[in-house]
Amino acid sequence: NRFSCLLAPPSGTGDLISVDILTIARKAETISPTKFACSEVVRQIVSPASSRAGASTPKLVKEIETISIYDVGNGIDDNNIA
């Protein structure tokens, strides 16, 4: 329920960026016999990698909610991969 990584700028110059994504909530519910919905709320924390050890550099914090609706299929056919 946690994903952490370091990102480098595309140019390869500049400071590394630390990104942490923490799952806060997760929920699934049936909509119909052939459909269900899933929602997830995550907290994204972005900061310079050099500030991970308790420096006072401000962190950018964002909460993100995604909702996906899925159809229950019957397996593999010409239109579905799986």
N, C-alpha and C positions, 0 to 999 in steps of 0.2 A: 504494500500500500504506500510505498515511497519509492520515488525515482530521483536519483541525483546524477548530475553530469557536469562536466566542464566544457565550455564552448570557446572556440578561438574565432577571432574576426576572420572573415573570408580572405583578407589580404595577408594574414599571417603576422601582422604587426599589431601592437597594442596589447592590452591586458586580457587575460582569460576571464571569462564570465562564469560564475557558479549558478546553476539552476537546480532547485529542489522542487519536486511536485509531490504533494502529500494528499492522499485521498481522505476527504472529510466525511462524505456520505455516499451511499450507494443504495439504489432501490430498483426493484423490478416488479412489474405488475402485468397481469393478463388483460388484454383489451378485448379479445374475442378468442374463439377456439383456434384461430390460425394466426393471431398477432399478439405480440407482447412488447412492452416498452421498458427501457432501462434508462435510468438517470444516474449521473455521477457528478459530485461536486468535488473539485480539487482546489488546493491552495498552491499557487505558483509563487516561489520566492526567488528573485533574481538579484545578484549582488556581484561586485568585483571579487574574483577568486582570492585576491590577497586579503580580503576583509573577513574571511571565514573564521579566523582565530580570535574573534571577539573585538575587532576594530570598530570604531564608531561610524563607519561608512554607512549611509542609509541604504536600506534594502527596498526593492520594489516588490510589493505584495499584491497579488490579484487572485480573486476567487472566480473560478470558471465552472459553469454548469453546462453539461451536455445531456441531451435527451435523444435517444435513438429508438426508432420503432422497427421491429423485425417481423417478417413474415415467416411462418413455419412452413418449410418446403417438404417435398417428398423425395429428396435425394438429388442426384445429378441428372440434368436433362440438357437440352440444347441451349437454354437461356441462362442456366445457373451453373456455377462452378461446383458448388457443393451445397 
